[in-house]
Amino acid sequence: MTLPNPDQLLPEMASALDRHLNSRAVSEPRFIGIRTGGVWVAQALLERRNKNEALGILDVSFYRDDFTQNGLHPQVRPSELPFEIEGQHLVLVDDVLMSGRTIRAALNELFDYGRPASVSLVCLLDLNARELPIRPDVVGATLSLAPDQRVKLLGPTPLTLEFQTLASAN
């Protein structure tokens, strides 16, 4: 299986996002990227929208439900939200949706800042391996991988996807 090229996915994603926002009568969305890959995807989508919109950055490390299992990641940084969350229509952007736990953590953090009017989820890839009932409103591509495979987004320029194989537990 070959991985899709993000540069080929992003134009259609931008169009699909515009259609989604228009169907919901959202004229001034607030974009939030999940660090790190989601920020890169959000920046690329904002460039394609040709609008000068602020970008919020969310680091959900402390909100992960597996935080005690994984420990503190050495590059945890604070979230940066340059706008109010309360009452806003948010576009939450992540690179790869797998279990749904990162998105759950992001929603928990966002609600600590206020109650948004709505949250639309945009993901470059959906790996179709969810453990939680979370689905993107806009997705670039959906893949099904072997249990020992993962996909990582490299960037920020150019954005590329690479396969990773988990080490066996033997």
N, C-alpha and C positions, 0 to 999 in steps of 0.2 A: 504494500500500500504506500502510495506517495502522499505526502502532506500538501494541502493547498497552499498557495502563495498568498500571504496576507494582502499584498498590494492588489491582487485580483478580487479578494473578498470585500475589501473596504468600500469601494464605490457602491456596490449593491447594498451593503449594510447601511451606508449613509442614506441612500434612497428609501430603504425599508424603514429606517428610523424616522425620516421625515413623514412618511405615510402614517406610521404609528402615532406620532405626535399630533399630526393634523386630524386623525380620526378621533383623538381624545381632546381636541381643541386646546392643545398646549402650545402657547406661542412663545413663552420665555422659560424654557427648561434650564435647570441648573445641572451641569455635568460634574460627576464625581467618578474618578478613576481609582480602582483598588491597586495599591502599590504592589508591584512595580509594573507588571505587564498591562494591567488595566489602565494605568495612566498613559502608557504608550499608545494603546488602542484609542483611548478617549482623545488624546492629542491629534491622532491621525483623523478621527471622525470630525473633530472641530475644524481642522484645516479644510476638509472636504465640504463642510457646510459654509465656508467663507463668512463666518460670523466671528466677531471678536467677543467671545464669551469666556467668563472666568471658569477655571477648572479647579475643582476641589480634589484633594488627594486624601485617601483613606488608608491608614495602616491598621489592619484588623488583628494584628498579632495578639494583643491582650484580650481580644474578644473571642478567640478561637476556643471551642470546647475541648480541643486536644492540647491546649497550652501546657498543662501539667505533664503530659506525656512527652511533648517535644521540647519543653524548656524554652528559655528566652533566646530568640534568634538574635545573633550579634548585631544585626543591622536594623533593629526596630527603631522607627522614628515616629514622631508625633504626626497625627493627621493634620491637614491644613484645609480648612473650610472657609474660604473668603466670602461667604454669604450666609444668610440665615437659612436654616433648614425648615423651621416652622412655616407651614402653609405653602411651601414651594413644591413645584413639580420637578422631581429629580430623575436624572438619567444616570443610573449606576452602571459602570462599565468594568468588565473583567475580561481577562484574556482567555482562560480555559475554565469552563464549568465541568467539574467532575462530580464530586459527592454532594455539592451544594452547601457544605459547611462554611466555606469562605463567605458566601453570599449571606447566610444566616448571621454570621458574625458581623458583617457589614451593616445589615439591617439593625441589629442590636445596637451597634455604635451610633448609627444615624439617629435612632429614636432617643438616644441619650442627649442628643443636641436639640431635639424638638420633634414635632409631629408633622411630617411632610404631607402635602395634599395628595401626592401619588409618587410611586417609585416605578420606573420602567427599567427593566434589566436588559443590557446589551452584552453579548459575549461573542468573541471572535470564534471560539470553538466550543461545541457541546460534545463531551465524550460519552454521553449517554450512559453514565454510571452513577446516577444519583442515589443518595441515601436519604435525601430529604425531598419533599414535594416542591421543588423550585425549578421553574422553567424560564428561559429567556424570552423576552418579547421580540427581540431581534437577535439573530444568530448568523454568523458567517457560514459555518459548515458544521455538520454533525458527523462524528466518527464513532465507531465502536472498536475498541482496542482489546488486545489480549490482557489478562489480569496483571501481567508483569510489565506492561508498557505504559508509558506516560508521554505527554507532549509538553515541550517547554517553548515559550516564546522568547526569542532573543531580539535585542534591540538596543537603543531605540531606533536607530537608522542604519541600515534598512531593517524592517521587521521581518524576521524569518522564524519558521517553526522547525524544531528538531525532535526526533524520537529519542526517548531515553528508555533503557531497560533496567528494571529494578534488580538488584543483586538477590540471588536466591537465598533463602533462609537456612540452607543446609550447612 
